[in-house]
């Protein structure tokens, strides 16, 4: 729905969003979109993985792990942590994130779209 707007922000070098495409042997296997914020509770900036998508034919091949490790390495000197959201019924993604050290927090995400 917002793909063109998001892509333009990335191309325009917005300080609020980065995007990466993951290729395997010249074929796009997936992508990740990262946004940035600050947390008083955490004591610093953090990166939020807004979207991490692996095409079905590339799932369960270690690409999600590689992308998560890449994000941690790229931003390790700039942020204190990484956040993400996962659908409760996406067991494969939850398993991946838990294996990579992500924990559920005690908060319920709430939102209000104003535009």
Secondary structure, DSSP 4 states (H G I P E B T S, - for coil): --HHHHHHHHHTT-TTEEEEEEEETTEEEEEEEEEEEEETTTTEEEEEEEEEEE-GGGTTSSHHHHHHHHHHHHHTTT-SEEEE---TT-HHHHHHHHHTT----S---------
